[in-house]
Protein backbone atom coordinates (compact mmCIF):
# COMPACT_ATOMS: atom_id res chain seq x y z
CA UNK A 1 0.00 0.00 0.00
CA UNK A 2 1.35 3.44 -0.90
CA UNK A 3 0.32 6.68 0.75
CA UNK A 4 0.10 10.13 -0.73
CA UNK A 5 2.14 12.35 1.58
CA UNK A 6 2.41 16.10 2.12
CA UNK A 7 5.82 17.65 1.44
CA UNK A 8 6.13 18.82 5.07
CA UNK A 9 4.49 17.67 8.28
CA UNK A 10 4.08 20.98 10.09
CA UNK A 11 3.24 19.32 13.42
CA UNK A 12 6.62 17.58 13.46
CA UNK A 13 8.37 20.80 12.47
CA UNK A 14 6.82 22.70 15.40
CA UNK A 15 7.35 19.95 17.97
CA UNK A 16 11.09 20.18 17.30
CA UNK A 17 11.08 23.58 18.99
CA UNK A 18 9.70 22.13 22.23
CA UNK A 19 12.29 19.34 22.12
CA UNK A 20 15.12 21.87 21.59
CA UNK A 21 13.81 24.06 24.40
CA UNK A 22 13.63 20.98 26.65
CA UNK A 23 17.38 20.53 26.08
CA UNK A 24 17.99 24.24 26.72
CA UNK A 25 16.13 23.94 30.05
CA UNK A 26 18.08 20.80 30.94
CA UNK A 27 21.42 22.58 30.47
CA UNK A 28 20.44 25.86 32.11
CA UNK A 29 17.80 25.29 34.79
CA UNK A 30 20.35 26.57 37.33
CA UNK A 31 19.83 30.05 35.87
CA UNK A 32 16.32 30.03 37.38
CA UNK A 33 17.85 29.66 40.86
CA UNK A 34 14.88 27.63 42.12
CA UNK A 35 14.39 26.88 45.80
CA UNK A 36 13.64 23.42 47.21
CA UNK A 37 9.86 23.64 47.42
CA UNK A 38 7.80 20.63 46.33
CA UNK A 39 6.65 22.31 43.10
CA UNK A 40 10.18 23.36 42.16
CA UNK A 41 11.60 19.92 42.96
CA UNK A 42 8.92 18.34 40.78
CA UNK A 43 9.80 20.75 37.98
CA UNK A 44 13.52 20.01 38.43
CA UNK A 45 12.81 16.30 38.13
CA UNK A 46 10.90 16.92 34.90
CA UNK A 47 13.75 19.01 33.47
CA UNK A 48 16.29 16.33 34.47
CA UNK A 49 14.86 14.26 31.60
CA UNK A 50 15.61 17.05 29.11
CA UNK A 51 18.57 15.16 27.67
CA UNK A 52 16.10 12.50 26.49
CA UNK A 53 14.91 15.03 23.89
CA UNK A 54 18.01 14.02 21.93
CA UNK A 55 16.50 10.54 21.74
CA UNK A 56 13.39 12.14 20.26
CA UNK A 57 15.57 13.93 17.69
CA UNK A 58 17.33 10.69 16.72
CA UNK A 59 14.05 8.82 16.24
CA UNK A 60 12.54 11.77 14.38
CA UNK A 61 15.63 11.98 12.16
CA UNK A 62 15.21 8.35 11.07
CA UNK A 63 11.52 8.96 10.39
CA UNK A 64 11.96 12.21 8.44
CA UNK A 65 14.85 10.96 6.30
CA UNK A 66 12.83 7.89 5.36
CA UNK A 67 9.76 10.03 4.72
CA UNK A 68 11.67 12.42 2.44
CA UNK A 69 14.34 10.30 0.77
CA UNK A 70 12.97 6.77 0.49
CA UNK A 71 12.19 5.63 -3.05
CA UNK A 72 9.52 2.94 -2.68
CA UNK A 73 9.82 1.54 -6.20
CA UNK A 74 13.59 1.11 -6.02
CA UNK A 75 13.73 0.45 -2.26
CA UNK A 76 16.64 2.84 -1.97
CA UNK A 77 17.26 6.54 -1.42
CA UNK A 78 16.12 8.99 -4.08
CA UNK A 79 19.05 10.09 -6.21
CA UNK A 80 22.70 9.30 -5.59
CA UNK A 81 24.33 8.71 -2.25
CA UNK A 82 26.57 11.71 -2.86
CA UNK A 83 23.53 13.92 -3.44
CA UNK A 84 21.97 12.70 -0.19
CA UNK A 85 25.14 13.24 1.84
CA UNK A 86 25.67 16.68 0.26
CA UNK A 87 22.16 17.80 1.25
CA UNK A 88 22.67 16.60 4.82
CA UNK A 89 26.10 18.30 5.00
CA UNK A 90 24.65 21.57 3.69
CA UNK A 91 21.79 21.30 6.17
CA UNK A 92 23.79 20.90 9.39
CA UNK A 93 27.43 21.88 8.88
CA UNK A 94 27.31 25.71 8.62
CA UNK A 95 25.48 26.21 11.94
CA UNK A 96 27.47 23.36 13.48
CA UNK A 97 30.69 25.28 12.71
CA UNK A 98 29.08 28.52 13.92
CA UNK A 99 28.58 26.82 17.29
CA UNK A 100 32.32 26.09 17.40
CA UNK A 101 33.22 29.69 16.49
CA UNK A 102 30.94 31.08 19.21
CA UNK A 103 32.42 28.64 21.71
CA UNK A 104 36.08 29.11 20.76
CA UNK A 105 36.93 31.73 23.39
CA UNK A 106 35.51 29.62 26.24
CA UNK A 107 37.10 26.37 25.05
CA UNK A 108 40.54 27.74 24.28
CA UNK A 109 40.61 29.70 27.56
CA UNK A 110 39.88 26.48 29.45
CA UNK A 111 42.86 24.68 27.86
CA UNK A 112 45.24 27.64 28.22
CA UNK A 113 44.41 28.05 31.92
CA UNK A 114 44.67 24.35 32.75
CA UNK A 115 47.76 23.28 30.77
CA UNK A 116 51.10 24.66 29.63
CA UNK A 117 50.91 26.63 26.40
CA UNK A 118 52.37 23.86 24.21
CA UNK A 119 50.11 21.14 25.61
CA UNK A 120 47.09 23.45 25.47
CA UNK A 121 47.68 24.22 21.78
CA UNK A 122 48.04 20.50 21.00
CA UNK A 123 44.78 19.73 22.77
CA UNK A 124 43.01 22.62 21.02
CA UNK A 125 44.19 21.39 17.61
CA UNK A 126 43.33 17.71 18.22
CA UNK A 127 39.91 18.38 19.72
CA UNK A 128 39.15 20.97 17.02
CA UNK A 129 40.01 18.52 14.25
CA UNK A 130 37.72 15.95 15.86
CA UNK A 131 34.95 18.55 15.91
CA UNK A 132 35.55 19.65 12.29
CA UNK A 133 35.47 16.06 11.03
CA UNK A 134 32.48 15.26 13.28
CA UNK A 135 34.10 12.28 14.99
CA UNK A 136 34.19 13.54 18.60
CA UNK A 137 31.27 11.36 19.72
CA UNK A 138 33.46 8.26 19.32
CA UNK A 139 35.74 9.28 22.22
CA UNK A 140 34.46 10.26 25.69
CA UNK A 141 37.19 12.85 26.25
CA UNK A 142 36.59 14.59 22.94
CA UNK A 143 32.79 14.51 22.98
CA UNK A 144 32.09 17.45 25.33
CA UNK A 145 35.10 19.68 24.56
CA UNK A 146 33.68 22.15 22.03
CA UNK A 147 30.08 23.32 22.16
CA UNK A 148 28.78 20.31 24.09
CA UNK A 149 25.51 19.86 22.10
CA UNK A 150 27.70 19.29 19.03
CA UNK A 151 28.34 15.66 20.03
CA UNK A 152 24.87 14.69 18.80
CA UNK A 153 25.66 16.07 15.34
CA UNK A 154 28.76 13.89 15.31
CA UNK A 155 26.50 10.94 16.08
CA UNK A 156 23.97 12.07 13.46
CA UNK A 157 26.77 12.23 10.88
CA UNK A 158 27.30 8.49 11.37
CA UNK A 159 23.56 7.95 10.94
CA UNK A 160 23.62 9.92 7.68
CA UNK A 161 26.59 7.90 6.43
CA UNK A 162 24.76 4.65 7.26
CA UNK A 163 21.32 5.67 6.00
CA UNK A 164 21.64 4.59 2.32
CA UNK A 165 22.69 1.10 3.46
CA UNK A 166 20.09 0.89 6.23
CA UNK A 167 17.24 1.94 3.97
CA UNK A 168 18.09 -0.80 1.48
CA UNK A 169 18.37 -3.66 4.00
CA UNK A 170 15.42 -2.72 6.23
CA UNK A 171 12.76 -4.04 3.87
CA UNK A 172 9.03 -3.45 4.21
CA UNK A 173 7.49 -6.45 5.96
CA UNK A 174 5.51 -7.52 8.97
CA UNK A 175 8.85 -8.18 10.63
CA UNK A 176 9.41 -4.43 10.98
CA UNK A 177 7.56 -4.33 14.32
CA UNK A 178 9.62 -7.26 15.60
CA UNK A 179 12.85 -5.64 14.47
CA UNK A 180 11.80 -2.33 16.04
CA UNK A 181 11.18 -4.16 19.32
CA UNK A 182 14.68 -5.70 19.08
CA UNK A 183 16.21 -2.25 18.51
CA UNK A 184 14.34 -1.06 21.59
CA UNK A 185 15.61 -3.93 23.75
CA UNK A 186 19.28 -3.93 22.69
CA UNK A 187 20.39 -0.79 24.62
CA UNK A 188 18.39 -1.86 27.68
CA UNK A 189 19.98 -5.33 27.67
CA UNK A 190 23.48 -3.88 27.20
CA UNK A 191 22.97 -1.32 29.97
CA UNK A 192 21.78 -4.01 32.38
CA UNK A 193 24.78 -6.19 31.54
CA UNK A 194 27.51 -3.50 31.58
CA UNK A 195 27.61 -2.97 35.40
CA UNK A 196 29.06 -6.46 35.68
CA UNK A 197 32.16 -5.25 33.79
CA UNK A 198 32.55 -1.50 34.42
CA UNK A 199 31.50 1.18 36.86
CA UNK A 200 28.55 2.91 35.21
CA UNK A 201 28.99 5.91 37.53
CA UNK A 202 32.32 6.68 35.86
CA UNK A 203 31.93 10.06 34.05
CA UNK A 204 33.76 8.79 30.95
CA UNK A 205 31.44 5.80 30.70
CA UNK A 206 28.39 8.05 31.03
CA UNK A 207 29.71 10.30 28.26
CA UNK A 208 30.51 7.33 26.01
CA UNK A 209 27.10 5.74 26.62
CA UNK A 210 25.38 9.02 25.84
CA UNK A 211 27.21 9.66 22.58
CA UNK A 212 28.53 6.41 21.06
CA UNK A 213 26.96 6.18 17.58
CA UNK A 214 26.93 2.37 17.55
CA UNK A 215 24.57 2.39 20.53
CA UNK A 216 22.45 5.42 19.62
CA UNK A 217 21.86 4.16 16.07
CA UNK A 218 19.18 1.83 17.47
CA UNK A 219 17.00 4.92 18.02
CA UNK A 220 17.62 6.11 14.46
CA UNK A 221 16.65 2.68 13.11
CA UNK A 222 13.44 2.78 15.15
CA UNK A 223 12.61 6.04 13.36
CA UNK A 224 13.21 4.42 9.96
CA UNK A 225 11.02 1.46 10.86
CA UNK A 226 8.16 3.55 12.25
CA UNK A 227 8.04 5.43 8.94
CA UNK A 228 7.96 2.19 6.98
CA UNK A 229 5.18 0.91 9.22
CA UNK A 230 3.30 4.16 8.63
CA UNK A 231 3.51 3.74 4.84
CA UNK A 232 2.86 0.03 4.54
CA UNK A 233 0.58 -1.07 7.38
CA UNK A 234 -3.12 -0.70 8.10
CA UNK A 235 -2.42 0.53 11.63
CA UNK A 236 -2.46 4.16 10.57
CA UNK A 237 -5.79 3.79 8.75
CA UNK A 238 -7.36 2.10 11.76
CA UNK A 239 -6.59 5.09 13.97
CA UNK A 240 -7.51 7.56 11.25
CA UNK A 241 -10.99 6.03 10.99
CA UNK A 242 -11.45 5.61 14.74
CA UNK A 243 -10.23 8.94 16.08
CA UNK A 244 -11.87 8.40 19.48
CA UNK A 245 -9.61 5.43 20.12
CA UNK A 246 -6.67 7.38 18.73
CA UNK A 247 -7.40 10.32 21.02
CA UNK A 248 -7.67 8.02 24.02
CA UNK A 249 -4.42 6.27 23.14
CA UNK A 250 -2.64 9.61 22.64
CA UNK A 251 -3.94 10.78 26.02
CA UNK A 252 -2.55 7.63 27.63
CA UNK A 253 0.97 8.04 26.24
CA UNK A 254 0.98 11.73 27.20
CA UNK A 255 -0.07 10.82 30.74
CA UNK A 256 2.66 8.16 30.97
CA UNK A 257 5.22 10.72 29.81
CA UNK A 258 4.35 13.21 32.55
CA UNK A 259 4.04 10.53 35.24
CA UNK A 260 7.50 9.26 34.26
CA UNK A 261 9.16 12.67 34.25
CA UNK A 262 7.41 14.46 37.12
CA UNK A 263 7.74 11.71 39.74
CA UNK A 264 11.10 10.80 41.24
CA UNK A 265 11.64 7.06 40.76
CA UNK A 266 14.09 4.82 42.56
CA UNK A 267 15.60 3.64 39.28
CA UNK A 268 18.52 4.79 37.16
CA UNK A 269 17.32 7.69 34.99
CA UNK A 270 19.13 6.45 31.89
CA UNK A 271 17.45 3.06 32.20
CA UNK A 272 14.05 4.62 32.92
CA UNK A 273 14.36 6.81 29.83
CA UNK A 274 15.28 3.81 27.67
CA UNK A 275 12.41 1.70 28.98
CA UNK A 276 9.65 4.33 28.95
CA UNK A 277 10.55 7.40 26.90
CA UNK A 278 11.85 5.67 23.76
CA UNK A 279 8.46 4.01 23.03
CA UNK A 280 6.62 7.18 24.06
CA UNK A 281 8.59 9.33 21.61
CA UNK A 282 8.11 6.68 18.92
CA UNK A 283 4.35 6.58 19.43
CA UNK A 284 4.17 10.38 19.64
CA UNK A 285 5.75 10.74 16.20
CA UNK A 286 3.53 8.01 14.77
CA UNK A 287 0.33 9.56 16.11
CA UNK A 288 1.24 13.06 15.00
CA UNK A 289 1.41 11.91 11.39
CA UNK A 290 -1.56 9.53 11.45
CA UNK A 291 -4.23 11.27 13.54
CA UNK A 292 -5.18 14.90 12.96
CA UNK A 293 -6.34 15.58 16.50
CA UNK A 294 -7.77 19.07 17.19
CA UNK A 295 -4.97 19.76 19.70
CA UNK A 296 -2.42 19.36 16.92
CA UNK A 297 -3.83 22.39 15.10
CA UNK A 298 -1.89 24.54 17.56
CA UNK A 299 1.31 23.12 16.08
CA UNK A 300 0.38 24.47 12.65
CA UNK A 301 0.68 28.04 13.95
CA UNK A 302 3.09 30.02 11.72
CA UNK A 303 5.18 31.32 14.62
CA UNK A 304 5.58 27.83 16.09
CA UNK A 305 6.50 26.43 12.68
CA UNK A 306 9.17 29.15 12.31
CA UNK A 307 10.55 28.32 15.76
CA UNK A 308 10.52 24.67 14.74
CA UNK A 309 12.53 25.46 11.63
CA UNK A 310 14.99 27.40 13.78
CA UNK A 311 15.10 24.63 16.42
CA UNK A 312 18.37 23.18 15.11
CA UNK A 313 20.03 26.56 15.58
CA UNK A 314 18.47 26.88 19.05
CA UNK A 315 19.85 23.49 19.94
CA UNK A 316 23.36 23.97 18.59
CA UNK A 317 23.97 27.57 19.70
CA UNK A 318 22.19 27.91 23.06
CA UNK A 319 25.25 26.96 25.12
CA UNK A 320 27.83 29.28 23.47
CA UNK A 321 25.27 32.11 23.42
CA UNK A 322 24.81 31.59 27.16
CA UNK A 323 28.55 31.78 27.81
CA UNK A 324 28.65 35.13 26.00
CA UNK A 325 25.35 36.63 27.20
CA UNK A 326 25.13 35.67 30.89
CA UNK A 327 28.36 37.45 31.96
CA UNK A 328 27.04 40.61 30.26
CA UNK A 329 23.69 40.36 32.06
CA UNK A 330 25.42 39.70 35.39
CA UNK A 331 27.67 42.71 34.80
CA UNK A 332 24.53 44.82 34.57
CA UNK A 333 23.36 43.41 37.93
CA UNK A 334 20.91 40.78 36.68
CA UNK A 335 20.94 37.98 39.23
CA UNK A 336 19.90 34.39 38.56
CA UNK A 337 16.13 34.04 38.40
CA UNK A 338 13.14 34.10 36.08
CA UNK A 339 14.06 37.48 34.54
CA UNK A 340 17.62 36.49 33.65
CA UNK A 341 16.52 33.12 32.27
CA UNK A 342 13.71 34.77 30.32
CA UNK A 343 16.07 37.30 28.70
CA UNK A 344 18.50 34.51 27.86
CA UNK A 345 15.94 32.11 26.36
CA UNK A 346 14.15 34.83 24.34
CA UNK A 347 17.52 36.07 23.04
CA UNK A 348 18.47 32.55 21.97
CA UNK A 349 15.17 32.11 20.11
CA UNK A 350 15.35 35.49 18.37
CA UNK A 351 19.01 35.07 17.38
CA UNK A 352 18.27 31.55 16.15
CA UNK A 353 15.50 32.82 13.86
CA UNK A 354 17.89 35.46 12.49
CA UNK A 355 20.66 32.87 12.01
CA UNK A 356 18.21 30.48 10.35
CA UNK A 357 16.99 33.10 7.86
CA UNK A 358 20.25 34.93 7.12
CA UNK A 359 23.01 32.37 7.69
CA UNK A 360 21.69 28.79 7.71
CA UNK A 361 19.44 28.94 4.64
CA UNK A 362 21.72 31.15 2.46
CA UNK A 363 24.80 29.01 3.20
CA UNK A 364 22.82 25.84 2.60
CA UNK A 365 21.81 27.12 -0.85
CA UNK A 366 25.36 28.29 -1.58
CA UNK A 367 26.90 24.91 -0.69
CA UNK A 368 24.39 23.05 -2.84
CA UNK A 369 24.94 25.45 -5.75
CA UNK A 370 28.74 25.18 -5.58
CA UNK A 371 29.12 21.46 -4.83
CA UNK A 372 26.13 19.82 -6.52
CA UNK A 373 27.25 17.97 -9.67
CA UNK A 374 26.15 19.62 -12.91
CA UNK A 375 24.47 17.32 -15.39
Residue pairs with C-beta under 8 A, 6 or more apart in sequence:
1 231
1 232
1 233
1 234
2 72
2 231
3 230
3 231
3 236
5 67
9 67
9 288
9 289
10 299
10 300
10 305
10 308
11 288
11 289
11 296
11 299
11 300
12 60
12 63
12 64
12 285
12 288
12 289
12 308
13 305
13 308
13 309
14 299
14 300
14 301
14 304
14 305
14 307
14 308
15 284
15 288
15 299
15 308
16 57
16 60
16 308
16 311
16 312
17 304
17 307
17 308
17 310
17 311
17 314
19 53
19 56
19 57
19 60
19 311
20 53
20 311
20 312
20 314
20 315
20 318
21 314
21 345
22 47
22 50
22 53
23 50
23 51
23 53
23 54
23 149
23 315
23 318
24 50
24 314
24 315
24 318
24 345
24 348
25 47
25 50
26 47
26 48
26 49
26 50
26 51
26 53
27 50
27 148
27 149
27 318
27 319
27 322
28 318
28 322
28 341
28 344
29 44
29 47
30 336
31 322
31 326
31 336
31 337
31 340
31 341
31 344
32 336
32 337
32 338
32 341
33 335
33 336
33 337
34 40
34 43
34 44
41 264
42 262
45 261
45 262
45 263
45 264
46 258
46 261
46 262
48 269
49 260
49 261
49 269
49 273
49 277
51 210
52 273
52 277
52 281
54 152
55 219
55 273
55 277
55 278
55 281
56 281
56 284
56 285
57 152
57 315
58 152
58 155
58 156
58 159
58 216
58 219
58 220
58 223
59 219
59 220
59 222
59 223
59 226
59 278
59 281
59 282
59 285
60 223
60 281
60 285
61 156
61 159
61 220
61 223
62 159
62 219
62 220
62 221
62 222
62 223
62 224
62 225
62 226
62 227
63 223
63 224
63 226
63 227
63 285
64 223
64 227
65 160
65 163
65 223
65 224
66 167
66 223
66 224
66 227
66 228
67 227
69 77
69 78
69 79
69 84
69 163
69 167
70 77
70 78
70 167
70 227
70 228
71 77
71 78
72 231
75 167
75 168
75 171
75 172
76 164
76 167
76 168
77 84
77 163
77 164
77 167
78 84
81 164
82 373
83 372
83 373
84 160
84 163
84 164
85 160
85 161
86 367
86 368
86 371
86 372
87 368
88 160
89 367
90 363
90 364
90 367
90 368
90 371
91 364
92 153
92 156
92 157
92 312
93 367
94 359
94 360
94 363
94 364
94 367
95 312
95 313
95 316
95 317
95 355
95 359
95 360
96 134
96 150
96 153
96 316
97 132
98 316
98 317
98 355
98 359
99 146
99 147
99 149
99 150
99 316
99 317
99 319
99 320
100 128
100 131
100 132
100 146
100 147
100 150
102 147
102 317
102 320
102 321
102 324
103 146
103 147
103 319
103 320
103 323
104 146
105 323
106 320
106 323
107 124
107 127
107 145
107 146
107 147
108 120
108 124
111 120
111 121
111 123
111 124
112 120
114 120
115 123
126 142
127 136
127 142
127 145
127 146
128 146
130 136
130 139
130 142
130 145
131 142
131 145
131 146
131 147
131 150
131 154
134 153
134 154
134 157
135 142
135 154
136 142
136 143
136 145
136 146
136 150
136 151
136 154
137 143
137 151
137 152
137 154
137 155
137 158
137 211
137 212
137 213
138 154
138 211
138 212
138 213
140 204
140 205
140 207
140 208
140 211
141 204
141 207
143 151
143 154
143 207
143 208
143 210
143 211
144 151
144 207
147 316
147 319
147 320
148 319
149 315
149 316
149 318
149 319
150 316
151 210
151 211
152 211
153 316
154 211
154 213
155 211
155 212
155 213
155 216
158 213
158 217
159 213
159 217
159 220
162 217
163 224
166 220
166 221
166 224
167 224
170 176
170 179
170 221
170 224
170 225
170 228
172 228
172 231
172 232
176 225
176 228
176 229
176 232
177 225
177 229
179 221
179 225
180 221
180 222
180 225
180 226
180 229
180 282
183 218
183 219
183 221
183 222
183 225
184 218
184 222
184 278
184 279
186 218
187 215
187 218
187 274
188 271
188 274
188 275
190 215
191 200
191 209
191 270
191 271
191 274
192 271
194 200
194 205
198 205
199 205
200 206
200 209
200 268
206 270
209 215
209 270
219 278
222 278
222 282
223 282
223 285
226 282
226 285
226 286
229 235
229 286
230 236
230 286
230 289
230 290
235 290
236 286
236 289
236 290
239 245
239 246
239 249
239 287
239 290
239 291
240 246
240 290
240 291
243 291
243 293
246 287
246 290
246 291
246 293
247 291
247 293
249 283
249 287
250 287
250 291
250 293
253 280
253 283
253 284
253 287
256 276
256 280
257 276
257 277
257 280
257 284
260 272
260 276
260 277
260 280
265 272
287 293
288 296
288 299
298 304
299 305
306 353
307 314
307 349
307 353
309 356
310 349
310 352
310 353
310 355
310 356
311 352
312 356
312 360
313 351
313 352
313 353
313 355
313 356
313 360
314 348
314 349
314 352
317 348
317 351
317 352
317 355
318 348
321 344
321 347
321 348
321 351
322 344
322 348
325 343
325 344
325 347
326 340
326 344
329 340
329 343
329 344
330 340
334 340
334 343
